[in-house]
Amino acid sequence: MSFLKIHDIEKISEFSKQEYQLIELERKNMSNSDSFFREIMHEPFRVIGKISKKNSSEDIKKILRDIIPLNSQTNSFYKTWVSDMSEICQIFCDTLNSKSISFCLGTERGCSRYHIDNVPMRLLVTYMGQGTEWLPNEIANRVAFEEGLPNEKIVKDSSKIKSIKTFNVAIFRGGAAGLLHRTPDSALKNPSILLRLDHESFWDNILKQQDSNLAFQV
């Protein structure tokens, strides 16, 4: 079995000790979320940064300070949302046995082809819009994926494609035997709000690669 649904957020931290490809924490939508998220989606945004377990709430507020409109930051829901992201960051720190994690929050998504992330594990929460699509092992043609073939060849049975529900917390594995997943068509065509958490070194490595490429070009 490659997938497990849970109802206790504390269980997420046990993922690293298990063999599942994906764990999905089922949650209810937060009250008053729709109007708030529609309000802050008027302008596209994407922010990245490092969040510490010890100061997760303050770190998130600092990253979002110049991105989220001031009138939205005074909305009572904003505090609730930051608190929710803060708790998730802390849990993911425990999962990775790390004091901090890499944080990315944005309104645009562009992974249309089924793929496997080149990371040990990743956490996603779709706060607005349709959640990520993924393939159970029995309907995934990994040979077709490895050969670079299109989605139609990768999916053996489209009626069995799964989706992570909005607001649910999903943590999944990458690498050779990782989870095949993609951005759904609705989220490719329309803005959504997606939180992505990775190991603390993730963005550091990308920035180093960018600096190295720039140096080589010069």
N, C-alpha and C positions, 0 to 999 in steps of 0.2 A: 504494500500500500504506500503510495507516494504522497498522500494528502491527509491532513487532519484538521478538523474544525474544533476550536476550543471556545470557552466562554469566560475564562479567567485570564486576565492580562498577565498575571504573574507567571503563567505557564509558558509565555513566549521565551523567557530567559533560559528555558530548558532545551530549546531547539538545537543548540550546538551539540548536545549530548544524544540527540536522536538521529534517525536515519531518514526521516521524511524529507521530501523535496520542498514541501510547502506546508506551512501552518497558517491558518486563517482564524483570527479572533473575530467572532461575530459581535457586532455592536449595533445599537439603535442610533439613528440620526440625532444629533444634538438639536434642541429646540432653538428656533429663530436662526438657524444656520443659512437657509436658502437666501433670504433677503440680504444678509450680511455678505455672503460670498458673491452674490450677483453685484453688489455694490463695489467690491474691491476688484472685480474682474473687468471693469470698464477699460483699463489700460493693461496690456500684457506685462508680466513681470517674471523675473527669475532671479533668485538669490541663492548664494552658496556660502557656506562658512563652517566653522568648527564649533560644536556645542559641547560643553563640559557637563558631566553628570552633576557636579557640585553646584554649578550656577546655570543650569539649563534654561530656566525661565528668563533670567536677565540676559543671557546670551541670545536667545531667540528675539526678545524685544529689541535688542541692539541691532541685530541683523535686519529686522523689519522696520525699524524706525523711519527710514527715508523711503520706504517702498509702499507701505500701507498708508492711505490718506489719513491725516490727523483726525478728521471727524469720525473716521471708522475706528481709530484707536481709542476713542472715548466711548464707543459703543460697549455696552456691558458684555456683549457676546465675545468681544475681542479678548478679554481676560480669560473667559472660559476656553476659548480656542488655544490661546498660548499655553494655558495650564494643561490642556490635553496633549499638545505636541511635546511639552516639557516632560510629562510622564512617560510618553512613548520613547523619547530620547534616553531617559534614564534606564528604562527597561532594556533598550537595545545596547546600552553600555554594559549592562550586566550580562547580556547574551554574548557579547564579544570579550567580556572580561577586560574592559577598557575604561579609562577615565574620561574619554571624550569620543565623539563620533563626527563624521562628515554629514552635513545637513544641506539639502537642496529642496527648495519650494518654488513651484512655478505654475504658470497657466497654459503653457504650450507643450505638447508631446508629439514625438515624431517617429516612433519605432513601429512602422507599419508591418514589417516582416517578422515572423516568428523567429526568435533568437534566444540565445543563452548568455547571460551576463558573465563577463570575465572578472568575477569577484567571488570570494568564498560564500558570502551570503549578503542579502539586501532586504531592506524593509520598505514597504510602500503603504501609503494611505491615500486614497482618493477622497478628498473632502467635497468636491463638486464635479459632476459629470460621471461618465461611465467608467467603472473600474477596469483594470487590466485583464485581458483574456489570457488563458493558459490552457495547455494541452496535457491531459492525463497520459501516462506512458503508453497505454494501449492504443491510443489513436494518433500517436506521434511517430512520423516516419523520419527517424534521425539520419538515415542515410541520405534522404532527399535534402534535409537541412544542411548536412555537411557538404553536399554537392552544390549548394547555392541555388537550389530550385525554389520556385515561388510557393506561396502559402498553400495553393491548391494541391500541390504535391506533398507538402509536409503534413497536411491534415488528412488522416485516413477516413474520418467520419465527422463531418461538420456538425452533425446533430448533437455530438457529445462534447463540444467545446465548452469550457467553463469560464466564468467571469468572477472576479473578486468584487464583492458588493461595495458600494459607496459607504464610507466610514469604517468599514472593516479594516483591521490591521493584518497585513500579510507579510510574512517573512519567508524567504525562499533561498534555495541554493543556486549558485552559479557553477562555472567550471564544466568539465567534461560530461558529467552526468546530471547537470543542472536542469532547471525547469525551462521548457520552451514556452515563451509568452510574447505578447505584443500589445501595442496600443490599439484599442478598438476603433473602428471607422468613425464612430460618432465623436470620439475625443480627438481624432486627427482633424476633423472638420470644424470643431467648435472648441472654445476655451474651456478648460477645466482647472481644478486646483489639485495638484499632486505633491505629496510629501515623499521624499526619498532619503533614506538614511543608509550610510555605508560605513565601513571601517574608517577610523580617523585619518588614515594615510591616503585615502582615495583621492581627494582633491589636491593634496600635496603632490602626489605622483603625476597627476594631469598637468598641474602648473609647471612642474619640473620638465616634463616632456615638451610643453609649449616653449619654455625658455630655451631648451636645448635646440629645438627646431629653428627658433629665431636666430640663435647664435650661429647655427650652421648656415642659414640663409645669408647672414652678413658675411 
